[in-house]
Amino acid sequence: MKWIGVLSLVALSECLVTIPLMKIKSMRENLRGKSLLKAYLEKHPYRLGYKFLHEPDSGITFEPMRNYLDLSYVGTISIGTPPQEFKVIFDTGSADLWVPSIYCSSLACANHSIFNPRLSSTFRNTGRPIQLHYGSGSVSGFLGYDTVQIGGLVDVSQAFGLSQTESDKLLEFGDFDGILGLSYPNIAFQGVTPVFDNLWKQGLLAENLFAFYLSSDKKDSSVVMFGGVDPSYYRGDLKWVPVTKPGYWQISMDSISVNGKVVACDGGCQAAVDTGTALLVGPAGPILGLQSIINALRTDSGEYIVNCDTVKALPDVLFTISGVRYPVPASAYIQEVDSNICYSNFASSSLNLDLWVLGDVFLRLYFTVFDRANDRIGLAPVAVV
């Protein structure tokens, strides 16, 4: 049976489409370098927003705030005929595609590639307004349809948002143009089919799944793959975990432990596997407990730092999921920056939710398959590519 599984994965790997991802400097790093991070964090504490809502009376679709402060991987797509290129975040914590447009007068748009519908022979305007709410402002615009190309995949008549205003000043410091959401369609703009669902419906994918390999070392070796799995990117077997709440990619987690002692998620909890969150995020109390265990001290900016000389002696943090242990070593949950300052990659959410988020800190260690056909996630240790 094991060999059948291996052979099927090899067959799938021949049908997949792989999109290169580039590691960029996050907005947190950009703000920190400009001495603007403290003011930003004081005004806008770290929050998570997953559930979308629709207000029928106004006719405007709202997306509650998502925190893109720490995103660090982008890929290139194109929209329109002829194609116009954009750097986007492939985000499993949201469902929609949006990019800046020529109608946007905000400074954030001026610093990025903008879509010009007048130059596309396949663009279709709906006139439907959209508004995306963030912790520090909002993105507003309208919904359109056009051809979207992702690698060799050509997604015809794809709905996407065109921004007209971007009042979130944070977006000025992002090295990306827009967002391509990869969560379930029930949290997309009402009545809109997300990109991945259209790729599947149009018969462009061999299998109804996608996968991420995020490199921690090389700037340009990370990939997202659609329609199959390349087993050369991971070691051992994939361990499958059922999705407990289709919408975003939510799973059950057994516990979090350090040195054999359960320190959080005692008795089980829920976790979201999210490429749109860079850190390991959890409820405030347990996160403070973890910061204490690793002797992290709070800075004036609200971040936590540790003595760089002690990092090698810090313990692994063990995440147990469906009975399988996933260790996260200090080399992953501590980030050393140029000036020999070591930051903790644990962050607490300001929302009163018992929800953990396994972001890029976790995903750089574990190759991850998002299987829509079977509503499950596959995890395996990454291979050195």
C-alpha positions in Angstrom: 0.0 0.0 0.0 2.9 2.3 0.8 4.4 1.8 -2.7 1.0 2.5 -4.3 1.0 5.9 -2.4 4.5 6.7 -3.5 3.8 5.9 -7.1 0.6 8.0 -7.1 2.6 10.9 -5.7 5.2 10.5 -8.4 2.4 10.5 -11.0 0.9 13.6 -9.5 4.2 15.4 -9.5 4.3 15.0 -13.3 1.0 17.0 -13.6 1.6 19.8 -11.1 2.4 23.4 -11.9 5.1 25.0 -9.7 5.2 28.7 -9.0 8.4 30.2 -7.6 8.1 32.3 -4.5 10.7 34.9 -3.5 11.5 35.8 0.1 11.2 39.5 0.7 11.8 41.9 3.6 8.6 42.0 5.7 6.8 45.2 6.5 7.8 44.7 10.1 11.4 44.7 9.1 10.9 47.8 6.9 9.1 49.7 9.6 11.7 48.6 12.2 14.5 49.9 9.9 12.7 53.3 9.6 12.2 53.5 13.4 8.4 53.5 12.7 7.5 50.1 14.2 6.9 51.2 17.8 4.4 53.9 16.8 2.6 51.4 14.5 2.3 48.6 17.1 1.1 51.0 19.8 -1.7 52.2 17.5 -2.5 48.8 15.9 -1.9 45.7 18.1 -1.5 42.3 16.5 -4.8 41.0 15.5 -6.2 38.2 13.3 -9.2 38.4 11.2 -10.5 35.3 9.4 -14.3 35.4 9.2 -15.7 37.4 6.4 -19.1 39.2 6.6 -21.5 40.7 4.1 -23.8 43.7 4.7 -26.7 43.3 2.3 -28.2 46.7 3.0 -25.2 48.6 1.7 -24.4 46.2 -1.2 -20.7 46.4 -0.1 -18.8 43.3 0.7 -16.5 43.7 3.8 -13.5 41.6 4.7 -12.5 42.1 8.4 -8.9 43.0 9.1 -6.0 40.7 8.2 -2.6 41.4 9.6 0.0 41.4 6.8 2.8 42.9 9.0 5.1 39.9 8.7 4.5 38.5 5.2 7.7 37.6 3.5 7.0 35.4 0.4 5.7 36.6 -2.9 5.0 35.1 -6.3 4.3 36.6 -9.7 1.0 36.5 -11.5 -0.5 38.4 -14.4 -3.9 39.8 -15.1 -5.5 40.9 -18.4 -4.9 40.6 -22.1 -2.0 41.4 -22.8 -0.8 40.4 -19.3 0.0 42.9 -16.6 2.3 41.5 -13.9 1.9 41.7 -10.1 3.7 40.4 -7.0 1.2 38.8 -4.7 1.0 37.0 -1.4 -0.4 33.5 -1.8 -2.5 33.5 1.4 -4.3 30.5 2.9 -6.0 32.7 5.4 -8.2 34.7 2.9 -10.1 33.8 -0.2 -10.0 36.7 -2.7 -7.7 38.2 -5.2 -7.1 42.0 -5.2 -4.5 44.3 -6.7 -4.1 48.1 -7.0 -5.7 49.8 -9.9 -5.0 53.0 -12.0 -8.0 54.6 -10.2 -6.2 54.5 -6.8 -4.8 57.8 -5.7 -3.3 56.6 -2.4 0.4 56.7 -1.8 0.5 53.0 -1.2 -0.7 52.4 -4.8 1.8 54.8 -6.2 4.6 52.6 -4.8 3.3 49.4 -6.5 2.3 47.9 -9.8 -1.2 49.0 -10.8 -3.8 47.3 -13.0 -5.1 49.3 -16.0 -8.3 47.8 -17.2 -8.3 50.0 -20.3 -5.3 48.1 -21.6 -7.0 44.7 -21.3 -9.3 43.5 -24.1 -10.7 40.8 -21.8 -11.6 43.0 -18.8 -15.2 43.2 -17.6 -16.4 45.6 -15.0 -19.2 44.7 -12.6 -19.7 48.1 -10.9 -19.9 46.3 -7.6 -18.2 48.1 -4.8 -16.0 46.2 -2.3 -14.3 47.2 0.9 -11.6 45.3 2.8 -11.1 46.4 6.4 -7.7 46.2 8.2 -6.6 47.1 11.6 -5.2 50.4 10.6 -7.4 51.4 7.7 -9.2 49.9 4.7 -8.9 49.1 1.0 -11.9 50.0 -1.1 -12.6 49.6 -4.8 -14.7 47.5 -7.1 -15.0 44.0 -8.5 -14.0 43.1 -12.0 -13.4 40.0 -14.2 -10.4 39.2 -16.3 -8.0 36.5 -17.3 -5.5 35.6 -14.6 -2.3 33.7 -15.4 -0.4 31.8 -12.7 2.7 30.1 -14.2 1.3 28.1 -17.1 -2.3 28.1 -15.8 -4.7 30.4 -17.5 -7.8 31.2 -15.4 -10.5 32.7 -17.6 -13.0 35.2 -16.3 -11.7 35.4 -12.8 -13.3 37.8 -10.3 -10.9 40.1 -8.5 -10.8 43.4 -6.6 -9.4 46.6 -8.0 -8.4 49.0 -5.3 -9.3 52.7 -5.5 -8.1 53.8 -2.1 -5.7 52.1 0.3 -5.9 54.1 3.6 -3.8 51.5 5.4 -0.4 53.3 5.6 1.2 49.9 6.3 0.7 48.9 2.7 3.1 51.6 1.7 5.9 49.6 3.2 5.0 46.2 1.7 7.1 44.7 -1.0 4.1 43.2 -2.6 1.2 44.5 -4.8 -1.8 42.4 -3.8 -3.2 39.3 -2.2 -4.3 36.0 -3.8 -6.4 34.1 -1.3 -6.4 30.2 -1.2 -8.9 29.5 1.6 -12.4 28.0 1.1 -15.0 29.8 -1.1 -17.4 30.3 1.8 -15.2 33.2 3.1 -14.8 34.8 -0.3 -16.7 37.9 -1.5 -20.3 36.9 -1.7 -21.1 35.2 -5.0 -17.5 35.1 -6.1 -15.5 31.9 -7.1 -11.9 32.1 -5.8 -8.9 31.6 -8.0 -8.1 28.0 -6.9 -11.8 26.9 -7.3 -11.9 28.3 -10.8 -8.6 26.5 -11.7 -10.2 23.3 -10.6 -13.6 23.9 -12.3 -12.0 24.9 -15.6 -10.2 21.5 -15.6 -6.7 23.0 -15.3 -5.5 20.9 -12.4 -4.9 17.1 -12.2 -5.7 17.0 -8.5 -7.8 19.3 -6.3 -5.0 20.3 -4.0 -2.0 22.7 -3.7 1.1 22.6 -1.6 3.8 25.0 -0.1 7.5 24.6 0.3 9.0 27.6 2.1 12.7 27.9 2.3 14.4 29.4 5.3 17.8 29.8 3.6 17.7 30.6 -0.1 15.9 33.7 -1.2 14.3 32.3 -4.3 13.9 28.5 -3.7 10.4 28.6 -2.1 7.5 27.3 -4.2 3.7 26.9 -4.3 2.6 24.0 -6.4 -0.9 23.5 -7.9 -2.6 20.2 -8.9 0.0 17.8 -7.5 2.7 17.1 -5.0 6.5 16.8 -5.7 7.9 14.4 -3.1 11.4 15.7 -3.6 10.5 18.6 -1.4 9.9 16.6 1.8 11.3 13.7 3.8 9.4 10.6 5.0 5.6 10.3 4.6 2.9 12.9 4.6 0.9 12.8 7.8 -2.7 13.8 7.2 -4.8 15.9 9.5 -8.6 16.6 8.8 -9.8 20.1 8.5 -12.2 20.8 11.3 -13.8 23.9 10.0 -13.8 24.6 6.2 -13.4 28.3 5.6 -9.8 28.9 6.5 -7.6 25.9 7.0 -8.4 25.0 10.6 -7.3 21.8 12.3 -7.3 20.3 15.8 -4.0 20.4 17.8 -3.4 18.0 20.7 -1.0 20.0 22.8 2.1 22.3 23.0 4.9 21.2 25.2 8.4 22.1 26.2 10.9 19.6 27.8 8.2 17.0 28.2 5.7 19.3 30.0 2.5 20.6 28.4 2.6 24.4 28.5 -0.3 25.3 26.2 -3.2 23.8 24.4 -3.7 21.3 27.3 -6.6 19.0 26.4 -6.6 20.1 22.8 -7.3 23.3 20.8 -7.8 24.7 17.3 -5.1 25.9 15.0 -5.1 27.6 11.6 -2.4 26.7 9.1 -1.8 30.0 7.4 0.8 31.1 4.8 -0.5 34.7 5.4 0.9 34.8 8.9 4.6 34.7 9.4 4.8 34.1 13.1 3.5 31.5 15.6 0.4 33.2 17.1 -1.7 32.2 20.0 -3.8 33.5 23.0 -2.1 36.1 25.1 -1.7 34.0 28.3 -0.1 30.9 26.8 2.1 33.1 24.5 3.4 35.1 27.6 4.1 31.7 29.2 6.2 30.7 26.2 8.0 34.1 26.2 8.9 33.5 29.9 10.2 30.0 29.2 12.6 31.2 26.6 13.6 34.2 28.8 12.3 36.8 26.3 12.0 40.4 27.5 9.5 42.9 26.2 10.9 45.9 24.4 9.5 49.4 24.2 8.1 48.6 20.8 6.1 45.6 22.2 8.3 43.0 20.6 10.1 40.3 22.6 13.9 39.8 22.5 16.3 37.2 23.9 20.0 37.1 24.5 21.5 35.9 21.3 24.2 34.0 23.2 21.6 31.8 24.8 19.7 30.8 21.6 21.6 27.5 21.1 20.6 26.4 24.6 16.9 27.1 24.2 14.5 24.1 24.1 12.4 22.9 21.2 8.7 23.8 21.4 6.8 20.6 20.5 3.4 20.9 18.6 1.5 17.6 18.7 -1.1 17.2 16.0 -3.2 14.0 15.5 -0.7 12.2 17.7 2.4 13.3 15.6 5.0 15.5 17.2 6.3 18.5 15.2 9.3 20.1 17.0 10.1 23.8 16.4 13.6 24.5 17.4 15.0 27.8 18.7 16.7 28.4 15.3 13.2 28.7 13.9 11.3 30.6 16.6 14.1 33.1 17.1 15.1 35.6 14.4 18.5 37.3 14.6 18.8 40.6 12.8 21.8 42.5 11.6 22.7 44.3 14.8 22.9 41.0 16.8 19.4 41.4 18.3 17.4 38.2 18.6 13.6 38.5 18.3 11.0 36.0 19.4 8.8 34.8 16.7 5.9 34.1 19.1 3.1 36.7 19.0 -0.2 37.0 20.9 -3.5 37.9 19.3 -5.5 40.7 20.8 -8.7 38.9 20.0 -10.1 36.8 22.8 -10.0 33.5 20.9 -8.5 30.2 21.9 -7.0 29.8 18.4 -3.4 29.2 17.4 -2.0 30.1 14.0 0.8 28.1 12.5 2.5 30.6 10.2 5.6 30.6 8.2 7.9 29.9 11.2 6.2 26.4 11.3 5.7 26.0 7.5 9.5 26.5 6.8 10.0 23.3 8.8 7.1 21.3 7.4 6.1 20.8 3.7 2.4 21.4 3.7 -0.3 20.0 1.3 -3.7 21.7 1.3 -6.1 19.0 0.0 -9.4 20.4 -0.9 -10.8 17.1 -2.4 -10.6 15.4 1.0 -10.7 18.5 3.4 -7.3 17.7 5.0 -3.8 19.0 5.4 -0.7 16.9 4.9 2.6 17.6 6.8 6.1 16.2 6.4 9.6 17.5 7.3 11.0 19.6 4.5 13.9 18.3 2.4 17.0 20.4 1.7 16.4 21.5 -1.9 
